Every structure is written in C-alpha cells, then in structure tokens.
Amino acid sequence: MFTMIKKRIQKGSTSLMVLKTVALAGIGGVAFAAIVVAPGLSVLLPAITRGVEDWKRERRNAIEEAERRRVWAAIRRLRERRLIRFEERGKNTYIIITRKGKEQIRQFDYENMKLPEHQEGWDEKWRMVVFDIPEKFKKARHALHFKLRQLGFYPLQKSVFVYPYECRDEIDFVSHFCDVDRHVCYFIADSLDNKEVSVRKHFKLL
C-alpha cells in the first residue's frame, strides 16, 4: 500500500509540499493566488535577499517563474485526483483540501512517525501495547508488529510491546490506521517483573 502511495506522490515533491501547505491552512483553505503567485516562499521557494546584482535578480525571476509553473502543474494534478478542490469566495479563489487529500497526508504521517528516544524525568512507568489479532487479519498484524519495532518498542512477548514514554495518541493512530484498533489494548505498568532490568538496559534507563 505504501509503495503505491510513494509512486503517486514522492516525498519532497512539489505536489506533496502544496498538499501540506493547503492542509496546514485548515478548513478555511488557502487563497489560490497565495500559492500560485507567491507559493509559500519559505516552503516552496529558496530565500531571496534584497540588493542583489541585476543578473542575480534576473536569475531569481526565472527561478520564480519556473517554480510557479511547477506549483500550478502540481495543483492541477492534485485537483484531477480530487485531493484538493477550488472554492469561489467573492472575487477570490481558495484551495481546500478534501477528505481524500487529508488521508494522503495521514499516510505520509504514518510513514514519518517517530517517538521520543529519551525524555528527562522519566516517570518510571511502562507503556504496554498488547494485541490479539485474528489470523484472517495477519497482514494487518504483521504491519502493526513491524511499525511497533520501527517506532522503537521493545518486544516483551510476541504480541506484547513496551515503551517507557507516553505514546497513547500515536498508538491509537497506528492501530486505527492498520484497522486493528478493536484488537489492541494500551496499558501503563509500574513494573515488568523479571524483565525490568533487561528492558531498562535496552532503553538506557538504569
């Protein structure tokens, strides 16, 4: 599934940056001219300084024009795929992210998700993720298993993973994304019994 997403929108691409810019604008959307004429300069264009020589200014203008064409092409592709839509408000046109577009953003967030590797003042409590996913959902089970390891969880048992820091929101998101949330439980434990020392060593918490 994720390979297909990458083929459609590449990380770091103009399409993805436009989609994220629109998403960050919220439900109100972002003015069409703000992206096409001056496409979030801090996000989509290199920094431009004042007082440069004429030839640098000409080069800058050429870069801006080329970037505008790329942004417009990205907007057109996103609209064709119904990831964004246009909305007329008086004399202005706004770009609004659609539900499908938000799902694309969520999928990239899933891939890029990270948990804190160290926090000052650990509360000495363990966050445990326990799941019992039926065999008919084994692909989803494997996806969850892989993601927990990728996030840095320690496999206490085959279907029991632990982490020292608060991560309830992230686990809710991951389990929902994998469509196995009804089979996943999140606990907070004070001790890991005879596994305590080895897990503390793993997370460098001795």
DRENDO-1510 file (C-alpha; in Angstrom, 1 decimal, always signed):
<recs>
REC; n; res; u; v; w
REC; 1; MET; +0.0; +0.0; +0.0 .
REC; 2; PHE; +2.7; +2.5; +1.0 .
REC; 3; THR; +4.7; +1.7; -2.2 .
REC; 4; MET; +1.8; +2.7; -4.3 .
REC; 5; ILE; +1.4; +6.0; -2.4 .
REC; 6; LYS; +5.1; +6.8; -2.9 .
REC; 7; LYS; +4.7; +6.3; -6.6 .
REC; 8; ARG; +1.8; +8.7; -6.8 .
REC; 9; ILE; +3.3; +11.5; -4.6 .
REC; 10; GLN; +7.0; +11.5; -4.0 .
REC; 11; LYS; +8.4; +12.7; -0.7 .
REC; 12; GLY; +9.8; +16.2; -1.1 .
REC; 13; SER; +7.9; +16.7; -4.3 .
REC; 14; THR; +6.1; +19.9; -5.2 .
REC; 15; SER; +2.8; +18.1; -5.1 .
REC; 16; LEU; +3.3; +16.9; -1.5 .
REC; 17; MET; +4.5; +20.4; -0.4 .
REC; 18; VAL; +1.4; +22.0; -2.0 .
REC; 19; LEU; -0.8; +19.4; -0.3 .
REC; 20; LYS; +0.8; +20.0; +3.1 .
REC; 21; THR; +0.6; +23.8; +2.7 .
REC; 22; VAL; -3.1; +23.6; +1.9 .
REC; 23; ALA; -3.6; +21.1; +4.8 .
REC; 24; LEU; -1.9; +23.5; +7.3 .
REC; 25; ALA; -4.2; +26.3; +6.2 .
REC; 26; GLY; -7.1; +24.4; +7.8 .
REC; 27; ILE; -10.7; +24.3; +6.9 .
REC; 28; GLY; -10.7; +27.8; +5.5 .
REC; 29; GLY; -8.3; +26.8; +2.8 .
REC; 30; VAL; -5.5; +29.0; +1.3 .
REC; 31; ALA; -6.0; +31.7; -1.3 .
REC; 32; PHE; -5.2; +30.4; -4.8 .
REC; 33; ALA; -3.0; +33.5; -5.6 .
REC; 34; ALA; -1.0; +32.9; -2.4 .
REC; 35; ILE; +0.3; +29.6; -3.8 .
REC; 36; VAL; +0.4; +30.3; -7.5 .
REC; 37; VAL; +1.8; +33.8; -7.4 .
REC; 38; ALA; +3.9; +33.6; -4.2 .
REC; 39; PRO; +3.9; +29.8; -3.3 .
REC; 40; GLY; +4.6; +30.0; +0.4 .
REC; 41; LEU; +8.1; +31.3; -0.3 .
REC; 42; SER; +9.5; +29.9; +2.9 .
REC; 43; VAL; +8.2; +26.5; +2.0 .
REC; 44; LEU; +8.3; +26.3; -1.8 .
REC; 45; LEU; +11.0; +28.8; -2.9 .
REC; 46; PRO; +14.6; +29.5; -1.9 .
REC; 47; ALA; +15.3; +32.5; +0.3 .
REC; 48; ILE; +15.6; +35.7; -1.8 .
REC; 49; THR; +17.8; +38.6; -0.5 .
REC; 50; ARG; +17.4; +42.3; -1.4 .
REC; 51; GLY; +20.1; +44.3; -3.2 .
REC; 52; VAL; +21.4; +41.6; -5.4 .
REC; 53; GLU; +23.0; +42.4; -8.7 .
REC; 54; ASP; +20.9; +42.6; -11.8 .
REC; 55; TRP; +21.9; +39.3; -13.2 .
REC; 56; LYS; +21.1; +37.6; -9.9 .
REC; 57; ARG; +17.7; +39.3; -10.0 .
REC; 58; GLU; +17.0; +38.0; -13.5 .
REC; 59; ARG; +18.0; +34.6; -12.4 .
REC; 60; ARG; +15.8; +34.8; -9.4 .
REC; 61; ASN; +12.8; +35.9; -11.6 .
REC; 62; ALA; +13.5; +32.9; -13.9 .
REC; 63; ILE; +13.6; +30.6; -10.9 .
REC; 64; GLU; +10.3; +32.0; -9.5 .
REC; 65; GLU; +8.6; +31.6; -12.9 .
REC; 66; ALA; +9.8; +28.1; -13.2 .
REC; 67; GLU; +8.6; +27.4; -9.7 .
REC; 68; ARG; +5.2; +28.9; -10.4 .
REC; 69; ARG; +4.8; +26.6; -13.4 .
REC; 70; ARG; +5.7; +23.6; -11.2 .
REC; 71; VAL; +3.3; +24.6; -8.5 .
REC; 72; TRP; +0.5; +25.2; -11.0 .
REC; 73; ALA; +1.1; +21.7; -12.5 .
REC; 74; ALA; +1.1; +20.2; -9.1 .
REC; 75; ILE; -2.1; +21.9; -8.2 .
REC; 76; ARG; -3.7; +20.7; -11.4 .
REC; 77; ARG; -2.7; +17.1; -10.7 .
REC; 78; LEU; -3.9; +17.3; -7.1 .
REC; 79; ARG; -7.3; +18.7; -8.3 .
REC; 80; GLU; -7.6; +16.0; -11.0 .
REC; 81; ARG; -7.1; +13.3; -8.3 .
REC; 82; ARG; -9.6; +15.1; -6.1 .
REC; 83; LEU; -7.1; +15.7; -3.3 .
REC; 84; ILE; -7.9; +19.4; -3.4 .
REC; 85; ARG; -10.9; +21.4; -4.6 .
REC; 86; PHE; -11.4; +25.1; -5.6 .
REC; 87; GLU; -13.9; +27.3; -3.9 .
REC; 88; GLU; -15.0; +30.7; -5.1 .
REC; 89; ARG; -15.5; +33.4; -2.4 .
REC; 90; GLY; -16.4; +36.7; -4.0 .
REC; 91; LYS; -13.5; +37.7; -6.2 .
REC; 92; ASN; -11.1; +35.2; -4.7 .
REC; 93; THR; -10.5; +31.5; -5.3 .
REC; 94; TYR; -9.5; +29.3; -2.4 .
REC; 95; ILE; -7.9; +25.9; -2.5 .
REC; 96; ILE; -9.4; +23.4; +0.0 .
REC; 97; ILE; -8.0; +20.0; +0.9 .
REC; 98; THR; -10.5; +17.2; +0.5 .
REC; 99; ARG; -11.1; +14.2; +2.8 .
REC; 100; LYS; -9.1; +12.1; +0.3 .
REC; 101; GLY; -6.3; +14.6; +0.5 .
REC; 102; LYS; -6.3; +14.5; +4.3 .
REC; 103; GLU; -6.0; +10.7; +4.0 .
REC; 104; GLN; -2.9; +11.1; +1.8 .
REC; 105; ILE; -1.3; +13.4; +4.5 .
REC; 106; ARG; -2.2; +10.9; +7.2 .
REC; 107; GLN; -0.5; +8.1; +5.2 .
REC; 108; PHE; +2.7; +10.1; +5.0 .
REC; 109; ASP; +2.5; +10.9; +8.7 .
REC; 110; TYR; +2.3; +7.2; +9.4 .
REC; 111; GLU; +5.5; +6.6; +7.5 .
REC; 112; ASN; +7.3; +9.5; +9.1 .
REC; 113; MET; +6.1; +9.0; +12.7 .
REC; 114; LYS; +8.7; +9.0; +15.4 .
REC; 115; LEU; +8.6; +8.6; +19.2 .
REC; 116; PRO; +11.0; +10.4; +21.6 .
REC; 117; GLU; +14.1; +8.3; +22.3 .
REC; 118; HIS; +14.8; +10.0; +25.6 .
REC; 119; GLN; +13.0; +12.3; +28.0 .
REC; 120; GLU; +14.2; +14.0; +31.1 .
REC; 121; GLY; +12.5; +13.0; +34.3 .
REC; 122; TRP; +11.1; +9.5; +33.3 .
REC; 123; ASP; +8.1; +8.7; +35.4 .
REC; 124; GLU; +9.3; +5.0; +35.7 .
REC; 125; LYS; +6.1; +3.7; +34.2 .
REC; 126; TRP; +5.9; +1.4; +31.2 .
REC; 127; ARG; +3.6; +1.8; +28.3 .
REC; 128; MET; +2.4; -1.6; +27.1 .
REC; 129; VAL; +0.7; -2.4; +23.8 .
REC; 130; VAL; -1.0; -5.8; +23.8 .
REC; 131; PHE; -2.8; -7.2; +20.8 .
REC; 132; ASP; -4.7; -10.4; +19.9 .
REC; 133; ILE; -5.4; -10.1; +16.1 .
REC; 134; PRO; -7.2; -13.0; +14.4 .
REC; 135; GLU; -5.3; -15.0; +11.8 .
REC; 136; LYS; -7.6; -13.6; +9.0 .
REC; 137; PHE; -6.1; -10.2; +9.6 .
REC; 138; LYS; -2.5; -11.5; +9.6 .
REC; 139; LYS; -1.3; -8.8; +7.1 .
REC; 140; ALA; -2.5; -6.1; +9.4 .
REC; 141; ARG; -1.0; -7.9; +12.4 .
REC; 142; HIS; +2.4; -8.0; +10.6 .
REC; 143; ALA; +2.1; -4.3; +9.7 .
REC; 144; LEU; +1.4; -3.4; +13.3 .
REC; 145; HIS; +4.2; -5.6; +14.6 .
REC; 146; PHE; +6.6; -4.0; +12.1 .
REC; 147; LYS; +5.6; -0.5; +13.0 .
REC; 148; LEU; +6.0; -1.0; +16.7 .
REC; 149; ARG; +9.5; -2.3; +16.2 .
REC; 150; GLN; +10.2; +0.6; +13.8 .
REC; 151; LEU; +9.0; +3.1; +16.5 .
REC; 152; GLY; +11.4; +1.6; +19.0 .
REC; 153; PHE; +9.1; -0.6; +21.1 .
REC; 154; TYR; +10.7; -3.5; +23.0 .
REC; 155; PRO; +9.1; -6.9; +22.2 .
REC; 156; LEU; +8.4; -8.3; +25.6 .
REC; 157; GLN; +6.5; -11.2; +24.1 .
REC; 158; LYS; +5.2; -12.0; +20.6 .
REC; 159; SER; +2.1; -9.7; +21.0 .
REC; 160; VAL; +3.3; -7.6; +23.9 .
REC; 161; PHE; +5.4; -4.5; +23.3 .
REC; 162; VAL; +6.7; -1.9; +25.8 .
REC; 163; TYR; +7.9; +1.7; +25.7 .
REC; 164; PRO; +9.0; +4.0; +28.5 .
REC; 165; TYR; +7.3; +7.2; +27.4 .
REC; 166; GLU; +3.8; +8.4; +26.8 .
REC; 167; CYS; +2.6; +7.4; +23.4 .
REC; 168; ARG; -1.2; +6.8; +23.6 .
REC; 169; ASP; -2.1; +9.1; +20.8 .
REC; 170; GLU; +0.5; +7.6; +18.5 .
REC; 171; ILE; -0.7; +4.0; +19.3 .
REC; 172; ASP; -4.3; +5.0; +18.8 .
REC; 173; PHE; -3.4; +6.4; +15.4 .
REC; 174; VAL; -1.3; +3.4; +14.3 .
REC; 175; SER; -3.8; +0.8; +15.4 .
REC; 176; HIS; -6.6; +2.8; +13.7 .
REC; 177; PHE; -4.6; +3.2; +10.5 .
REC; 178; CYS; -3.9; -0.6; +10.4 .
REC; 179; ASP; -7.6; -1.1; +11.1 .
REC; 180; VAL; -6.9; -3.3; +14.1 .
REC; 181; ASP; -7.8; -0.9; +16.9 .
REC; 182; ARG; -10.5; -3.1; +18.3 .
REC; 183; HIS; -7.9; -5.8; +18.9 .
REC; 184; VAL; -5.3; -3.6; +20.5 .
REC; 185; CYS; -5.1; -2.6; +24.2 .
REC; 186; TYR; -2.8; +0.1; +25.8 .
REC; 187; PHE; -1.8; -0.3; +29.4 .
REC; 188; ILE; +0.5; +1.6; +31.8 .
REC; 189; ALA; +2.5; -0.7; +34.2 .
REC; 190; ASP; +4.7; +0.1; +37.2 .
REC; 191; SER; +6.9; -2.9; +36.8 .
REC; 192; LEU; +7.9; -5.5; +34.2 .
REC; 193; ASP; +8.7; -8.1; +36.9 .
REC; 194; ASN; +11.8; -10.2; +36.0 .
REC; 195; LYS; +12.1; -8.4; +32.6 .
REC; 196; GLU; +12.6; -5.0; +34.3 .
REC; 197; VAL; +16.4; -4.9; +34.3 .
REC; 198; SER; +16.9; -6.1; +30.8 .
REC; 199; VAL; +14.3; -3.7; +29.4 .
REC; 200; ARG; +15.8; -0.8; +31.4 .
REC; 201; LYS; +19.2; -1.7; +29.9 .
REC; 202; HIS; +17.7; -1.7; +26.4 .
REC; 203; PHE; +16.3; +1.9; +26.9 .
REC; 204; LYS; +19.4; +3.0; +28.8 .
REC; 205; LEU; +17.3; +3.8; +31.9 .
REC; 206; LEU; +19.4; +2.1; +34.6 .
</recs>
